[in-house]
Amino acid sequence: MSEATGSSDRAGLFTATRPLFGLVSLWTVLAVAVWVSTETHIDHVDWEKGSPVSVLGSFLPESVLANEWLFEASRWVLWGAAACWALRLLVPFMGWVTFGAYTLHASMFWENLPWFRHKFVLPALLLFVHAMWFQCYRRELRAARGDLLAARVCPGWVPFLGIYSVATFYGLAGVMKLWRGGLAWGDGLSLQLWMYRFGDEDWLLTQWILADRRLAMALQAGALLLECLAFLVILFPRTRAPLALGLIGMHLGIEFTFGIPFASNVVLVMVVLLPWTRRALERFEWPARSRSAAGHRAVVETGHASDRG
């Protein structure tokens, strides 16, 4: 077993471990944030506005939220700051600039849409977690700059809060469905209506759902149950793999059926929630550490031999 098998579950929330997994998760979140920002626009500025759907939308005036120049500027600031953060330049400042630019950009996009794009929430949560990491461990990260991968600078709360963010994102989505629609939300009828209105008629799953109410009910109730059970991954590590695979399957089904892109969420769930990602990185680290330790022992033994001579 690798020395770093010490995820937050074993090593403790405030025990620092080597940062390879934390860095990979950071680079993934930054890539996803830049990726989804390429899909944004404010093409519906002239449409009648409803209730605010973002924190910034609740106090910024509509003239600011609809400003095309500010919208494009926030995108470019996000891209530049994300690149600096990935290269560990001007951190932790660039971490907060990335988080702020992403939040502003996504908020402006939301407030000028006639619908809500949920997939923009999860990157914001994970950007905040990683910005907190670089803020709290800024001295340690700077001191270890020359040999970062060997330094113990990633506390257990970084991967834990990543898992917590994913769990609450999906878990609260399930709770809200139950709160607004009750158990009747999963009766299958609304799914059939959505399939009829927006589904891909050539997709076999669409045809099956429209033809069989029981299948529609099973899929819809299953998705609701899956979201509600997401809270379990916080306390029970063994639930992470099956629930992550279930969430990935749900997103792929939505994308292939309705054409709603959720590939960004699939990537984040794979990296943050699937335990196999961390284990693979730990196996990658172990041979390098073993060679380093062997080299260190050889140097020490050589030194002892020269002393005896």
N, C-alpha and C positions, 0 to 999 in steps of 0.2 A: 504494500500500500504506500502511496506517495506521501512524502512528508507534509505536503500541502492539503492532504485530504482533510482538511480542516476547513470545511465550509463553515458558515456561521452556525450551523447546527452542532458542530463538534467543538470548534475552537472558541466560541463565544462571540458575542456581538462586538466587544471592544478589544478582541485579540487581533492584532495585525498579521496578515499573511502576505505572501508574495503577490504582486499586482497583475499577473498576466491575465487572469480571468476578468478582473475589473477593467483593465485597459481594452480588452476585446469587447466587453459589453459597452464601454464608452464609445469606441469607434463604431460599433453597430448602431447605437442610438444616434450618434452624429450623422452617420450615413442615411439613416431612416429620416431624420429631421430634414436634411437637405433634399432627399428624395421626394417626400410628400410636399415640400414647398414648391416643387416644380409643377404640381397639379393645381395650384391655387390661382384665384382670379377674383376680381370684384366686378363681374359683369352685370350684376343685378342691383346696382346702386339705386336706380330709379324705382325699384319695386317698393311697395309699402312695407315698412318695417314692423315687425312684431315685438314681442318682449325680448330683452337682451338675453343672450345665451352664453355670454362670457363675463368674467369679472370686469375686464376693461370696458366691455360694452355697457355696463351698468352705470358708468360715470363719465366716460369720454363722450363728447358731443358727436352727433352724426356727421358733421362736417369733417371731423378728424378721422373717423372710422371709414369714411368714403374717399379719403384723400389718396389719389392714385400715386402721387409722388412718394408719400410716406409708405404706402404699401410696397412699392418696388424697392425703396431704400431699406426697409426692414428685411426684405429677402436677401439683398446683397450684403447687408451687415451680418445676417445669419450665416451666410456661406463663408464670409471672410473670418468671422469669429470662430466658427466650427473648425475651419482649417487650422487656425492658430492653436485652438485647444487640442486638436488631435496631435499636433506637433509639440505640445506642451510649451507654447510661447505665451508670455504675459499671463500666466495662470497664477492665482485663481480668477483674475479679473475677466479673462476671456470666457470662462465658464459661465459667469453671470450675464455677460453680454450676449452669449449664445442663447441662454434661457430667456432673457428679456426680449431679444429680437424674434425668437420663435413664438413666444406668447403673444406679442403684438401682431405679428404676421397672421397667425392662426385666428386670433380674435377678429381682426379686420375681415378675414375671409368668411368666418362664421356669421358676423353681423350683417353681411351683404348677401347671404344665401337665403333662399326660401325653404331650406331644409338644414339638417344638422349633420355634420360629418364627424362621427364618433372617433374615427381612427386617429384624429389629431390630438386626442387627449393623452394617450399613453406615452408618446415621446416626450411631452412636456413634463409628466411626472418623473420619468427616468432621467431627463436632463437635470431636473432639480436635485435628485439624489446624487448624481455624479458631481454636480457643482458643489454640493455640500461636502463631498469627500475631498475635493481639491482645496476647498476653503479650510477645512479642519486639519488637513494633513499637508498644508502648503510648505511648512518648514522641512518636514521629513521628505517630501517629494523633491524639493530643491537640493537637499543634502545628498540624495541618492541619485542624482541626475546621471552620473557617470556609470552607474551599475544598477539601474532601476529595477530590472527584472529579478535581481537577487535580493533586493531590500524588502523588508517587511513593512509595507506602507499602505496596505489595503485592509481596513478594519472589517470585521465580520458583518457590521451593519450595512455595508454597501450592497452586497448580494442579497442580504435579507430584505432590505427596503425595496430592492428591485422586485423581489418575489411578492412582497406586500403590495406594491403598486399594481402589479398585474392582477393579483387576487382581488383587490378592492375594485379595480376598474371593471372586471367582469362580474364579480359578486354583486356590486351595487346595481349593475345593469339588470341582473335577474330580480333583485329586490324591487326595483322600480317597476318592472313589468308586473310583478305580483301586486304591488300597491295600487297601480293604476287600473289593471285589468282583472286582477284576481286569478283564480285557477282557470277561468274561462279563456284567458289569453292563449292557452295551449290547446284550444278545441279543434285546431286544424282548419277551421273555416277561413280565418283571416289569412292564413298562409296560402290557401287555395286562391283567395281573391287577389293576393299580391302576385302569385304565380300567373294568374290569368291576365293581370294588368301589365306586369313588368317582366315576367319570366321569359327565358329563351325557349321558344316553342320547339326548336329543333333538339333541345337537350333532353335526353331520355328521362332524367330525374324529374324534369318539369312535367312531362307527360304522365309519369307514374303518380305524381302528387295530385294532379288534376283529376286523375281517374279513380283515386282511392282516398276517401276521406280518412280512413283509419291510418294509412301511411302518413298523411299530412299531420294528423294529430300526434302520432308517435314522434315524428321529426321535430315538430314544434315544441311539444312537451319535453322532449329530450334536450333540446337546446336550452330551454328555460331551466331545467334541472342542472344541466352542465354549468350554466352561469352561476346559479345559486350555490353549487358545491365548490365553486372556485375558492371560497374562503378557507377550505380545508387545507390548501397547500401551504398556508402560513404555519400551521402547527404540525402537520403530518407530512413529512418529506416523501413518504412512499406514494402519496396521492398525486405527486407532481407530474410524473411521466404519463399516467393514463389521462389525467385531466388536460394536460398540455396537448396530447394527441387528439383528444376530443375537441378542444378549441380550434386546433389547426384544421381538423376535418370540417368543423362547422364553417370556418371562414372560407375554405376552398369550395364548399357547397354553395355558399352565398355568391362567391365570385363567379363560379361557372354557371350558376342558374340566373342570377339577376344582373351580372356584369358589374357589380359593385366591387371595386378593387380593395382588397384587404391583405394584399401580400406583405405590406409593411408590418401589420400586426402579427402575421405568421412568423416573420423573421424575428421579431422581438420575443414572442412566446418561445420560439426554439432556443434562443440564446439565454434568456433570463430564467425560464421555467423548466425546460428540459434538463434534468441532471446530467445527461450524457455529454452535453457541451462542456460542462466544467470538468468532468472526468477525463475527457479527451485532452483538454488543455493541461491537466495535471500529469497525464502520461507523457505529454510532449515536454513538460518541464523536467520530469524526473531524470531522464538520461543526461540532460545537460548539467543538472546539479550533481549527478553522480560523477561525471567526468571532471567537474570543477573540484569536487571534494577529493577525488583521487589525485589530481594534480597538486592540490594543496598538501596532501599527505606526503607525496613524493618530495616536494620542496622541503618540508619539515624534516623528513628522514635524511635527506641529503645534508641538511644543516647539522643534524646530530652526528652524522658520520664524519663530517669535517671537523667537528669539535673533538671527537674521540681521536681523530688522527693527529 
